[in-house]
Amino acid sequence: MKSVLIALALSAASLELMGMGDEVHQHDHSEESSVQQIYSASGKIKSISENGESVRIFHDPVPALKWPAMNMKFEFSESVTERSFTKEEAVRFDFIEKEGRYIIIKISK
């Protein structure tokens, strides 16, 4: 009788551990699904903020976002060190959307 109780206890513990493993596995998937989407565009510099932290660009259409060509403000990511642009200069850039803001993560002339 004692060995039957031990076997049942071990089985229950084993099932509990298997269930916990599923929870961890599900958590891993949710983190993977939060990968940031990167968009690419090209356009012309229209203005640069006085503090150099943002820029206005008249960009070509962005099909991935179903955007037409338009003039809009983009912020620079801290990782973007090249910020010496002139008005009307043609640029190509990659950006992300974060909390309703559009942030340039890569830009080239």
N, C-alpha and C positions, 0 to 999 in steps of 0.2 A: 504494500500500500504506500509506504514512504517513497519508494522509487517511482511510483506512478505520479505522485504529487510533485516530485522533483522534475520529472519529465514534462508535466503540464506547465509548471512554472518556467522552465527553460523555453518551452515552445511559445508561451505568451511573451516572454522577454524578447525572443527572436522576432516575433511578429511586430512588436512595438518598434524595435530597431529598424526593421524593414520599412515601416511607415514613416519614420523620421527621415530615412534616406530619401524617400519620395519628396518630402517637403523641401529638402535642400536642393534636390534636382530641379524642382519646379522653380525655385528662387533663382537658380542659375539662368534659366531660360528668360525670365523677366528682365534680367540685367542685359542680356544679349539683345533684346528687342528695343532697348532704349538707345541704340547706336544713333549718333547724330547724322542727319542727311546733309551732304555737301552739294551745293549748287554751283554751276559755273556760268559766267556771263562775260560779255565784253561791252565796252562803251567808251564814253569820253568824260574826262573830269570837267565838272562845271564849277565847283568851288571846294575849298578846303577850310575847315573850321580854324579859327584863330589858335586854338590850343593843339591843333594837329591830331585830334582824336577821332575825327569823322570827316567824311568827304561826301559831296553830292556828285552823283554820276548819272548821265543820261545813258542808260543801258539798252542794249538790243533786247528783243523778246527772250524770255526765259521759259521755254516750253514745259520744263518739268514742273513749274509752278503755274502754268497757264497765264503768265504775265505778258502783256504787250510791252513794247518799248516804252520807257518812261524815265522821268527824272526823279531820283529818290536819294535819300540819305542812307549811308552805310557807316557803321562804326568800324574802327580798326581793332583787331584782336591785339593783345599785348605782344603776341609772337611776331607780328608784322613790324619789322624794323625799318623797311624802306617806305618812307612817306614823303619823299621830295618829288612832288608832281607839279605840273603846271596846268593852268586852265586850257581846256580843249585837247589835252594830251590823251591819246588812245591807250586804253589799258585792257587787260584781260584779268579776271579775278575769280576766286572761289570764295563762297560765303556760306554761312549757316544762319538759321533762324533760332533765336533764343529769347523766349519770353516776349515775343512781339517785336524784337529788335533784330536787325540784319547786320551781321558781323563778318567783315572781310578777314579771312584767315590766310589768304595768299593773293598777291597782286604783282603784276609785271607790266612793263611798258611795251 
